[in-house]
Amino acid sequence: MTTQQEARKDATEAAGFDWELSGLQADVARKVLALISAGKWQLLERISDAALSRELNVSRSPVRFVLNLLTDYGLLAHVAGKGYHLIRMLTEDELIDQLIPRSENTNLYNDLMTARAMGVIGTEVSETELVEQFKATRGAVRRALLRFSSEGLAERLPGHGWRFTESLDNERAVQESYTFRLVVECGALLQPDYAPQEEQLQALLRQQQAILDLPVGQLTKDTWFYTNAAFHETIVSWANNRFFTQSVRWQNSLRRMTEYADFGTLSEKRLHDACHDHIDILRAIEELDINFAAALLRRHISRSSRDD
C-alpha cells in the first residue's frame, strides 16, 4: 500500500466510517459518494448543503455531518464563508462499499426491499413474522419498517402489523406505473412556465457521461439508481410544480424496490442505451426544443416499458 493510500485509510478510520455513523448518516454518505462517482460536481465546484438536503429529502444536519466527514477524508475542502468544494474524485480502488460498509440495518432494509419486490412477503406483515423470516431482532425490523414508512412505502397498523403501500410487484402495477410516468413526466415538460436550470442541466449531463465512461463492473446499484432517479426528478422539477415533483419522487421510491432487485440482470447495452436517451433529452432541453425533448422522453419511457 502506498503512503498516499495509507494516509487515506488512516483518514477514513479517523473519520469513523466503520463505526460512528448512524443509519441515516451512512445512507446519506453512500448517496453523496454515489453522486460524486457519477460526476454530479466538477473539480473545485461548490457543493451546497442546503441544495443537497433538498435533493436527498433529509435535514441539513446529516448532510453537513457527511460533508465534514468527506472533508476529513480529503475528497472535499471547506472554507469558512465559502462552503464545501470538491477537490478530487474517487479513485478506482475507492469503492463505496469499502468506504462505508453496509450496516446490519441497511442490509436488512435491502433484504426486505428485495423480498417485497419479488413478492416473497405480502402486503400486510407483522413484526414477529419478519423477525422469524429474516432472523433479525425486533428492534432492527422496526427500524427498517420505520424507514419504509418515512419514504411513504409502508404504514403502521394497530398492534405490531404493517401494510406496504402499492408496489411494483406484478406486471400490471409495473405497466400502470409506466403509463402514469408518461402522463406526468412528459406533461411536466410541456408546462408553459417550464424553465430548465443551466447549472443543474450541465450536472445531469456530466452524470450521464460518467456512467458511460465507467467500466460496467464498477457501476454500483446505488450510483445507477440515484443517477437515474436524479435525472427524472430534476427535469420534472423545472416545471415548477411541486405536485409533479412529489409524484416523480414517489414513483422513484416505488421503482427503487424493483430496480435494486433487478440491477444484476441489466445488460451493459441497456444501461448505456438509457444514458444515451437521457443525454439526447437533455440536449434537446438545452436547445429549448421542449416539444422534441418531450417526444424523446416519451420514447424512452415507452421503450423501458417494453423492455420490462
Long-range contacts (C-beta under 8 A, 24 or more apart in sequence): 5-93, 7-74, 8-73, 8-74, 8-94, 11-72, 11-73, 11-74, 12-73, 12-99, 14-72, 15-69, 15-72, 15-73, 16-69, 17-69, 17-73, 17-99, 17-100, 17-101, 18-101, 21-69, 21-100, 21-103, 22-62, 23-103, 23-105, 23-106, 23-143, 23-147, 24-58, 24-62, 25-62, 25-65, 25-66, 25-69, 26-100, 26-102, 26-103, 26-106, 27-106, 28-56, 28-58, 28-62, 28-63, 28-65, 28-66, 29-66, 29-69, 29-70, 29-99, 29-100, 30-96, 30-100, 30-222, 31-56, 31-222, 31-226, 32-56, 32-63, 32-66, 32-67, 32-70, 33-70, 33-90, 33-96, 33-99, 33-100, 34-96, 34-220, 34-222, 34-223, 34-226, 34-227, 35-207, 35-226, 35-227, 35-230, 36-75, 36-86, 36-89, 36-90, 37-89, 37-90, 37-96, 37-210, 37-214, 37-220, 37-223, 38-207, 38-210, 38-211, 38-223, 38-226, 38-227, 39-203, 39-206, 39-207, 39-209, 39-210, 40-203, 40-206, 40-207, 40-230, 41-86, 41-203, 42-86, 42-206, 43-86, 43-87, 43-88, 43-89, 44-85, 44-86, 44-87, 45-85, 45-86, 46-82, 46-83, 46-84, 46-85, 47-76, 47-83, 47-84, 47-85, 47-86, 48-83, 49-83, 49-84, 55-230, 57-249, 73-99, 92-218, 95-218, 95-220, 96-220, 96-222, 96-223, 97-220, 104-136, 104-140, 105-140, 105-143, 105-144, 108-134, 108-136, 108-140, 108-141, 108-144, 109-144, 109-147, 109-148, 110-260, 112-144, 112-145, 112-148, 113-256, 113-257, 113-260, 113-261, 114-257, 114-260, 114-261, 116-164, 116-167, 116-169, 116-257, 117-167, 117-168, 117-169, 117-257, 117-258, 117-260, 117-261, 117-262, 118-169, 118-261, 119-169, 119-170, 121-164, 123-163, 123-164, 123-167, 124-157, 124-161, 124-162, 124-163, 124-164, 125-161, 125-162, 125-164, 126-159, 126-160, 126-161, 126-162, 127-160, 127-161, 127-162, 128-160, 151-253, 152-250, 152-253, 153-253, 153-254, 153-257, 166-254, 167-254, 167-257, 168-254, 168-255, 168-257, 168-258, 169-257, 169-258, 174-258, 174-305, 174-308, 175-305, 177-251, 177-254, 177-255, 178-301, 178-302, 178-304, 178-305, 178-308, 180-247, 180-251, 181-232, 181-248, 181-251, 181-301, 182-298, 182-301, 182-302, 184-236, 184-244, 184-247, 184-248, 184-251, 185-232, 185-235, 185-236, 185-248, 185-297, 185-301, 186-294, 186-297, 186-298, 186-301, 187-244, 188-235, 188-236, 188-238, 188-239, 188-241, 188-244, 188-248, 189-235, 189-236, 189-239, 189-285, 189-290, 189-293, 189-294, 189-297, 190-290, 190-291, 190-294, 191-239, 191-240, 191-241, 191-244, 193-239, 193-240, 194-238, 194-239, 194-240, 194-290, 195-238, 195-240, 196-235, 196-238, 196-285, 196-286, 196-288, 197-238, 200-234, 200-238, 201-282, 201-285, 201-286, 204-230, 204-231, 204-234, 204-235, 204-278, 204-282, 205-279, 205-282, 205-283, 207-231, 208-275, 208-278, 208-279, 208-282, 209-275, 209-279, 211-271, 211-275, 212-272, 212-275, 212-276, 216-268, 216-271, 219-271, 221-259, 221-260, 221-263, 224-259, 224-263, 224-266, 224-271, 225-256, 225-259, 225-260, 225-263, 228-259, 228-274, 229-255, 229-256, 231-278, 235-281, 235-282, 235-285, 235-297, 238-285, 270-307, 273-303, 274-300, 274-304, 277-303
